[in-house]
Amino acid sequence: MDITTMKKILLVLTSQDTLGETGEPTGYNVAEASHPWKVFRDAGYFVDFASIEGGQPPRDEVQEADPVQVEFTQDETAKASLYNTPKVSVVDPAQYDAVYLVGGHGTMWDFTGNAALQKLVAAVYDAGGVVGAVCHGPSGLVDVELSNGVRLLSGRKVAAFTNAEEEAVGKQDTVPYLLQDRLEEQGATVKAAENWEENVQVDERLVTGQNPQSAAGVAKEMTKLLTEVVREQKAEEEQAAQALREEHDAEKAEDEQE
């Protein structure tokens, strides 16, 4: 990452508009997009959107009683960005300091196994960036392999939509697999809270949340990590500059002695 282009975050959305073969409509979860969007924007970050297939991604129902969701759906900049999102396959990961995977049941069909999304997530993490995901969004972390050959989820402490929550919404037999089980198969330890209770897990530069109630918390932890990354980069640059100054001083002293 380059400090001069810091503060740019990509939100990735599902393009799946039905729950498998049921015909029941679905899409990205508006709460899980809107609350992080507001956290990132209020913190001064630039927010971009992308989706699996590009174009205007489908969304779940907007909860009109939630002012953040209403603000998000009425914001002209967000509306323009969502009208024609780029495909994840054409996104340049070098442009982003963080990627956040928005949940919604649709992700269970098109996030998992998507090579372009896996490549994007791995590239951002390998470059020292932050990766976040909430609810069903961690389905996009499945099979992500880092440059060192290790799966991103291997040995990680994570949160995601639990088996109990899937049963509570009656979708355990509709989704292609149970997310909690798959994450554990990938070598992750899923830290589960009670149904609909906020639960955010941070493991190095990977931040995950259990449900819609955890979305804002995931974004807040991501911004904390991004702030730390900036501090570390500034410290490294200052150390390099100091070393260069000392080298120049030493060369100057040698020239004067000659």
N, C-alpha and C positions, 0 to 999 in steps of 0.2 A: 504493500500500500504506500501511496505517496501522500505525505501530509498536506500538500497543496490541494489535493482533490478529496480531502477527508469530508465526512459528513454526507455520504450518499448511501441510501439504503434501498434495496429492492424487495418489494412484496410480491410473492408468487401466489397465483390463484389457480384453482381448478378450472377446467373447461368442461367437466362432466356435468350434464344437466338432468340426468335421471339416475335413480337408484337401481343400477343394474337393469334387469329385465322387467322390473316391476312397473316401469313407466311413471313412477312417482317423481315429481320434480325435485331437483336439488341444485346445489351450487356452492359457492364459497359462503362461509358464515360471516354475515355483515358485522356482527359484534367483534369477531376476531380480526377483522380488517380495520374497522373504524377506530377502535380504541388504541391499538398500536400506532396507527396513522397519526392520531392526535398527539400521542406521547412523543413520537419522533419529530413531528412538525413543530410542536411547542418547544422542543429541545434545540431547534434550529437546523435539523437535518433535512436534506432533500429526499423526497420519497418518490420512487418510480414503481410502476407495476408491470408485471409480465404474467403470462398464463401459458398453460401447456400448449394449446392450439392457436393462441393469438386471438385477436379480435375482441369483442365485448364478452367477458366471462359471465356465466350465469350466477345468480346470487340467490341465497335463501331469503326468506321474508324479513323485511325491515321491521324492527320493533319501534314503533312510533313513540313509545313512552321513554325511549332512551335518547336523550338529546345529542349524544355523540354520534349515534347512528344516523340521526336526522341530519346533523351538520355534515357528516361525511358524504351522504347521498346528495346533498344540495350544494356542496362546494364545487365551484365551477372548474377549478384546476383538477380536482380529483375526477370529476365527471368526464372531462376532456381526456384525461389519461386512461380512464377505464373504457372509453368508447372504442378504442382500437389498440389494445395492448400488443406488444411484440411477443412472438413465440419465445419460450425459454431457449430454444435451440439457436437463436440468433443473438442472444444477449451476450455482451462482452463482460465476463466476470471481473476483469481488471478495473472496470468502472465503479465497482461497488466495494464498500468497506464492511457491509453486512448484508445478509440475505435472511428474510423472514418468511417462513412457509405458513400461509394462512390456512386454517382448517375448514371443515365442512365435510360432510359425508362423501361428496364427489371425489375428494382426493384419494379415497381408498381404491378407486378404479384407475385414475390417470397419473397420480404422483408415483406410486409404486412401480418400479421397473422402467421408469422413463430415463433413458440413458443421458439425455440432454440435461435433465434436472440434476441427476447424480453428478455429472461433470461440473455443472455450475456450482453446486454446493461444495464439492471437494475443492474446486479452484479458489473459492472465497476463503475457505478455512485454511488451505495450504498457504495462502498469501498472508496469513496472520489476521484475517477478518473474523467477524462474529457470525455465527449461524444460530437462528432462532426458529422455533416451530411450536405450534399450540394445537391442542385437541387432537384432530385427525391429521394435522399438518405433519407430525413426525413420520407419517407413512412415506414422506419424501426423503427420509433419512435412511430407509432400508436399502441395503446393498451399496451405500456410498463408500467408496474406497479412496483413501488418501494416497498421496504420492509415495508414502513409505510402505504401501501395500497393506496397511491395517485398515479394517473397517472403522468408519467414524463412530459407530455405536459400540464397538467392542470395549467392554470394561467400563462403559459410561453409566452414570447415574442420570436417569431421565424421568420425565413425566409425560403422560399422554392420556387420551381418552381410555378409560379402563374397561375391562370386561363387564364389571358391574354396571357402569354407566350405559354401555351398549345394550345390556339386557334391560335396563330401566327405560330406555327409549324404544325397546322392542325391535331393534335392528340386528340382533346377534345372528339371525339366520338370513339376513339380506346382504350384509357386507361380505365381500369375498374372503375375508379372514378377520380374526380378532386382532386388533392392533397391539394390545398389550402382549399377547402371546408371541406375535411376530418379533417385536422389539426384544423380548427376552431370548428368543431363538438366535437373534443377532449378537447376543453377548451383553446386552444392556441389563441393568438393574432398574426395573420400573418402580419408582416410589409413588405409591398410590394413597391418595387422601380419600375422605368420604365423598360420595357423589355430590357434584356441583360445588365442592369446596375449593377455594383458590389454592393452587399448588404449583409452585415454580421451582424448577431445579436448575442449578448452574454447575456445569462441569467443564472447567477451563473456559474455552470460548464457545461452548455449546449451551444454549439456554432453551429449555422446554417447559411447556405448561400443560396442565391436565385437561382443561375445559374452557369454555368461553369466559368464565369468571377469572381465568388466569391470564388472559390476553394482555391486558395493560401491564400486569406484573412482569411478563416476559419482556415486553418492550422497555420497561424501566431498567431491568437488569442488563439488557443489551446496551443501553445508552451508558450505563456505568462502565461496562467493559470497554466500550469504544473510547471513553474518556481516558481510561487507563492505558489503552494502546497508544493514544496520542502522547500522553506523558512519557511513555517508554521511548517512543520514537524521537521525541524532542531531546530526551536525555542522551540517547545514542548519537544524535546529530551534534549535540554540544560536546560530547566526548571526542567525536571525530574531529570537530573543529579545533578543540583544544590541542589534540595530538598534532594536527597540522601546524598550528601556531608554534608549538614547541619545536617541531622539525625545522620550520623556517628560521626560528631564533637560533637554533643550533648551527644551521648552515651559515647564517649571517655572522655568527661568532667565529666560525672557522675562517670565513673570508677575511674578517678583520685581522685575525692573527697572522694570516699569510701576508 
